Amino acid sequence: MCKWVYRLSDNQFLYGGPYEPDCNPAMQGLVSLPRNPQPRAERYDGAGGIRPATDLEIAAYDDAQQLQIAAAKADDLPIRALAAYFIQELNIVRAALPAPLPPRTVNDVRAFVLNFIKARLG
């Protein structure tokens, strides 16, 4: 048996599995199912089972996924703007040296930042 948490407002399955998941009883319900549901294509039927999602529910699920992706990208925008500014300033300094150095690209800085983070995280 699998235990899954579903949202009370639209019966969408949120998360679950063979363990006892935590849920917020004010907004979520917990149900035991014979198998894991497909959160995109199936919903809780309100009687302890699974029903197919409607086309409208699937479209809403897909839209929510796109919004989450867009939100993650939007969180990244201030960092990208700062990186672009510092790359521009760095390239001005590099070009003004007595022996000019080639300019850096966004990908150069991205690779440096990722390597720096990986080295610190071990």
FITOR-29399 format. One record per atom (N, C-alpha, C): residue in one letter; x, y, z. Coordinates in steps of 0.1 Angstrom, whole numbers, padded with zeros to 4 digits, always signed. Example, Ala and Ser with C-alpha at 12.3 -4.5 7.8 and 13.67 -1.06 7.14 Angstrom:
% FITOR-29399
A+0132-0057+0078
A+0123-0045+0078
A+0132-0033+0078
S+0128-0022+0071
S+0137-0011+0071
S+0129+0000+0079
END
This chain:
% FITOR-29399
M+0008-0012+0000
M+0000+0000+0000
M+0009+0013+0000
C+0004+0022-0007
C+0011+0035-0008
C+0002+0046-0001
K+0008+0055+0006
K+0001+0066+0012
K+0005+0079+0005
W-0006+0086+0000
W-0004+0098-0007
W-0011+0109-0001
V-0005+0121-0002
V-0011+0134+0002
V-0017+0140-0010
Y-0030+0145-0009
Y-0036+0152-0020
Y-0042+0165-0015
R-0043+0175-0024
R-0048+0188-0020
R-0063+0187-0020
L-0069+0192-0009
L-0083+0191-0007
L-0091+0200-0017
S-0085+0211-0021
S-0093+0220-0030
S-0096+0214-0044
D-0086+0205-0049
D-0089+0200-0063
D-0085+0185-0064
N-0082+0179-0053
N-0079+0164-0052
N-0067+0160-0060
Q-0058+0170-0062
Q-0046+0166-0069
Q-0036+0159-0060
F-0030+0148-0065
F-0020+0142-0057
F-0007+0150-0056
L-0001+0152-0045
L+0010+0160-0043
L+0023+0152-0041
Y+0023+0143-0032
Y+0035+0135-0029
Y+0031+0123-0021
G+0039+0113-0020
G+0037+0101-0012
G+0045+0089-0016
G+0042+0078-0011
G+0050+0066-0014
G+0047+0055-0003
P+0057+0047-0001
P+0055+0036+0009
P+0056+0040+0023
Y+0059+0053+0025
Y+0061+0058+0039
Y+0049+0066+0043
E+0049+0070+0055
E+0038+0079+0061
E+0042+0093+0059
P+0037+0100+0048
P+0041+0114+0046
P+0034+0124+0056
D+0041+0135+0058
D+0035+0146+0066
D+0025+0153+0057
C+0014+0158+0063
C+0005+0166+0056
C-0001+0177+0065
N-0007+0187+0059
N-0013+0198+0066
N-0028+0195+0066
P-0035+0190+0076
P-0049+0186+0076
P-0059+0197+0072
A-0054+0209+0073
A-0063+0220+0070
A-0064+0222+0054
M-0054+0218+0047
M-0054+0220+0033
M-0051+0207+0025
Q-0048+0196+0032
Q-0044+0184+0025
Q-0051+0172+0032
G-0053+0161+0023
G-0058+0149+0029
G-0048+0138+0026
L-0049+0127+0033
L-0040+0115+0033
L-0049+0103+0029
V-0044+0095+0019
V-0052+0084+0015
V-0042+0072+0012
S-0047+0060+0015
S-0039+0048+0012
S-0044+0042-0001
L-0034+0039-0010
L-0038+0035-0023
L-0030+0022-0026
P-0036+0013-0035
P-0029+0001-0039
P-0017+0003-0047
R-0016+0015-0054
R-0004+0018-0062
R-0001+0033-0062
N+0010+0037-0067
N+0013+0051-0068
N+0006+0057-0080
P-0001+0068-0077
P-0008+0075-0088
P+0001+0084-0096
Q-0003+0088-0108
Q+0004+0097-0116
Q-0002+0111-0114
P+0006+0120-0107
P+0000+0133-0103
P-0006+0141-0114
R+0000+0140-0126
R-0004+0148-0138
R-0017+0142-0143
A-0019+0129-0144
A-0030+0123-0151
A-0041+0117-0142
E-0039+0117-0129
E-0049+0111-0120
E-0052+0120-0108
R-0064+0118-0103
R-0068+0126-0091
R-0075+0116-0081
Y-0075+0121-0069
Y-0082+0113-0058
Y-0097+0114-0061
D-0104+0103-0060
D-0119+0103-0064
D-0128+0107-0052
G-0122+0109-0040
G-0130+0113-0029
G-0136+0101-0021
A-0134+0089-0026
A-0139+0077-0020
A-0128+0066-0018
G-0116+0070-0017
G-0105+0061-0014
G-0098+0055-0027
G-0101+0061-0038
G-0096+0055-0050
G-0090+0066-0059
I-0087+0062-0072
I-0081+0071-0082
I-0090+0072-0094
R-0091+0084-0099
R-0099+0086-0111
R-0090+0093-0121
P-0093+0092-0134
P-0086+0099-0144
P-0088+0114-0143
A-0078+0122-0145
A-0079+0137-0145
A-0086+0141-0158
T-0094+0152-0157
T-0100+0158-0168
T-0090+0166-0177
D-0093+0169-0189
D-0084+0177-0197
D-0081+0190-0191
L-0091+0196-0185
L-0089+0209-0178
L-0079+0208-0166
E-0080+0197-0158
E-0071+0195-0147
E-0057+0192-0152
I-0055+0185-0163
I-0042+0183-0169
I-0036+0196-0174
A-0044+0204-0180
A-0039+0217-0185
A-0035+0226-0173
A-0043+0226-0163
A-0039+0234-0151
A-0026+0229-0145
Y-0025+0216-0144
Y-0012+0210-0139
Y+0000+0214-0147
D-0002+0213-0161
D+0009+0217-0170
D+0012+0232-0168
D+0002+0241-0167
D+0004+0255-0165
D+0012+0258-0152
A+0008+0250-0141
A+0015+0252-0128
A+0030+0248-0129
Q+0033+0238-0137
Q+0047+0234-0139
Q+0054+0245-0146
Q+0048+0251-0156
Q+0055+0261-0164
Q+0057+0274-0155
L+0048+0276-0146
L+0049+0288-0137
L+0061+0285-0127
Q+0062+0273-0122
Q+0073+0270-0113
Q+0087+0271-0120
I+0087+0267-0133
I+0100+0269-0141
I+0103+0283-0143
A+0093+0291-0146
A+0094+0306-0148
A+0099+0312-0135
A+0093+0308-0124
A+0097+0314-0111
A+0111+0312-0108
A+0116+0299-0111
A+0130+0296-0108
A+0139+0304-0117
K+0135+0306-0129
K+0144+0315-0138
K+0144+0329-0134
A+0132+0334-0129
A+0131+0348-0124
A+0140+0350-0112
D+0141+0340-0103
D+0150+0341-0092
D+0164+0343-0096
D+0168+0338-0107
D+0181+0338-0112
D+0185+0351-0119
L+0175+0359-0123
L+0177+0372-0131
L+0187+0382-0123
P+0185+0385-0111
P+0194+0394-0104
P+0208+0390-0105
I+0210+0377-0103
I+0224+0372-0103
I+0230+0373-0117
R+0222+0370-0127
R+0226+0371-0141
R+0230+0386-0144
A+0221+0395-0139
A+0224+0410-0142
A+0237+0414-0136
L+0239+0410-0123
L+0252+0413-0116
L+0264+0407-0124
A+0263+0395-0128
A+0274+0388-0135
A+0277+0396-0148
A+0266+0400-0155
A+0268+0407-0168
A+0276+0420-0165
Y+0272+0427-0155
Y+0278+0440-0152
Y+0293+0438-0148
F+0296+0428-0140
F+0310+0426-0136
F+0318+0421-0147
I+0312+0413-0156
I+0320+0408-0168
I+0323+0420-0177
Q+0314+0429-0178
Q+0317+0441-0186
Q+0328+0449-0180
E+0327+0451-0167
E+0338+0459-0160
E+0351+0452-0161
L+0351+0439-0159
L+0363+0431-0160
L+0370+0432-0173
N+0361+0431-0184
N+0367+0432-0197
N+0373+0446-0201
I+0367+0456-0195
I+0373+0470-0196
I+0387+0470-0190
V+0388+0465-0178
V+0401+0464-0171
V+0411+0456-0179
R+0407+0444-0183
R+0415+0435-0191
R+0420+0441-0204
A+0412+0449-0210
A+0416+0455-0223
A+0426+0467-0221
A+0425+0473-0209
A+0434+0485-0206
A+0447+0481-0201
L+0450+0468-0198
L+0463+0464-0193
L+0474+0467-0204
P+0487+0469-0200
P+0497+0471-0210
P+0498+0459-0220
A+0496+0447-0216
A+0495+0436-0225
A+0480+0431-0224
P+0471+0436-0232
P+0457+0433-0231
P+0454+0418-0231
L+0445+0414-0223
L+0441+0400-0222
L+0427+0398-0229
P+0425+0386-0234
P+0412+0384-0241
P+0400+0386-0232
P+0389+0391-0237
P+0377+0393-0229
P+0372+0379-0223
R+0365+0380-0212
R+0358+0369-0206
R+0344+0368-0211
T+0338+0356-0212
T+0324+0355-0216
T+0316+0351-0204
V+0303+0351-0206
V+0294+0347-0195
V+0296+0332-0192
N+0299+0324-0202
N+0301+0310-0200
N+0314+0308-0192
D+0324+0316-0194
D+0337+0315-0186
D+0334+0317-0171
V+0326+0328-0169
V+0323+0331-0155
V+0314+0321-0149
R+0304+0316-0156
R+0295+0305-0152
R+0303+0293-0148
A+0313+0289-0156
A+0321+0277-0153
A+0329+0279-0140
F+0334+0292-0139
F+0342+0295-0127
F+0333+0294-0114
V+0322+0300-0115
V+0313+0300-0103
V+0309+0285-0100
L+0305+0277-0110
L+0301+0264-0107
L+0312+0256-0101
N+0324+0257-0106
N+0336+0250-0101
N+0339+0255-0086
F+0338+0268-0084
F+0340+0273-0071
F+0330+0267-0061
I+0317+0267-0064
I+0307+0261-0056
I+0309+0246-0053
K+0312+0239-0064
K+0315+0224-0062
K+0327+0222-0053
A+0337+0230-0054
A+0349+0228-0046
A+0346+0231-0031
R+0337+0240-0028
R+0333+0243-0015
R+0324+0233-0008
L+0315+0227-0017
L+0306+0217-0012
L+0312+0203-0010
G+0324+0202-0016
G+0331+0189-0014
G+0326+0179-0023
END
